[in-house]
Amino acid sequence: MPRDSGSDQPQKREHWASKAGFIMAAAGSAVGLGNVWKFPYMAGENGGGAFVMVYLPIVFTIGISILLAELIIGRAAQKDPVGSFRVLRGRAWPLVGFLGILAGFLILSFYSVVAGWTVAFAAKMATGMLNGQGADPAAVFGSFISSPMQPLLYACGFMVVAVVVVLGGIRRGIERANLVLMPLLFVILVALVGRSLTLPGAMEGFTFFVTPDFSKVTGATFTAALGQAFFSLSVGLGAMITYGSYLDHKQNIGRSASSVVGLDTVAALLAGLVLFPAVFAFGVDPGAGPGLAFVTLPSVFAQMPAGQIFGTLFFVLLSIAALTSAVSLMEPVVAYFMDQHGFGRTQIVIATGVAAFVLGIPSSLSMGIWSDATLFGMGFLDLIAFVTSSIMLPVGGLLIALFVGWVMGSRAIAELKGNGDTPPALARAWLFILRFVAPAAIAWILIKELIS
Ligand code: TRP
């Protein structure tokens, strides 16, 4: 068996060492701030169970189909996102890959800023700054994110760690880190759920999260749920094309995709079961928005027995989730420059890390000294987050669905079947979703969003 370990040899493509390694890496990409930070606060703002009931069907139809479509593109072409479209079709389609790589880079820039906050809060929790006598989490959070230097130092530290992982390449870097960090993440998550659900008064939060109140479902709920599904599953920009390109043809790719989507969904639901029972048990507002994890939750930990330990664990969990996702935002950019321009991994990983950090500076400052500089009523971080997750990812997902559904068509089905046992009815349902359901749903939601 050939061993491809040389990380600076663009000719010879590295492959995942094991199926479990690939699934952990893809799940590590999917499970991120989107699950543990954003999903609970979006559910909190959108009626709890009502949001979950809209979110889950989207994930298990459109979401899983596009994730599988990306893996198929990558595995078939064995290239970065731009190169993959070139190999499979050429002409204008590689533009989809460019759009994706740009989106990945933009997301990485602000993602590392928020990830820096989580690392900082892990430290603040551990040292008791957030739950000592009279500690005020809202004030701590507010003054931390609005200070110019501190958040940047944490963002820089976080980026350095992500760079170190990606420098190691596929097997020794990304796969190995995920094989350690993902099981750890789930252990912490389950421990926190246990703590939260056994608090007196936890039932009310549990009920809020699992009981759909359909009067709360509006058009906006669908827009929010679709955007969240794309972001959470890491689809729409070619991250899964890139990870799929490190697969060989031996595996049943349909089953792997289901595992990844399953793990991502379980992680989001477990995060909800950490947040809501705790938040309701202490009678605070579940609709606090982005501050839910950083302000509401620390105030809950401050009142809880052994809150300092559980609070620290929570922010360590968030930091791990963020790291394995950030790595997957960097890799498509890296793969592109290695595959298409012959760069060595080392050069391009460092260049990408530095550039994304520099672009993150205005995002970070937009929370403080630059908060008055707004465009369309949004600060820099909010604007980039909006343009990427509400526009670029859905557009990317739409085009990927059309490409696999119509351009690849029967070739995609052949790729899916491979040597495997995918039931023909499922394969047909998948193609139908890619051809009709996903494009129509995404187009409808995009149009609604842009005219509102
Ligand atoms: N899925 C990650 C989260 O939930 C974020 C992420 C990582 C991502 N890679 C991506 C989003 C690629 C879109 C595309 O936090």
Residues whose N, C-alpha, C, O or C-beta is under 5 A from the ligand:
A	BS01	LIG	S29 A30 V31 G32 L33 G34 N35 F230 F231 S232 L233 S234 V235 L237 A239 S325 S328 L329
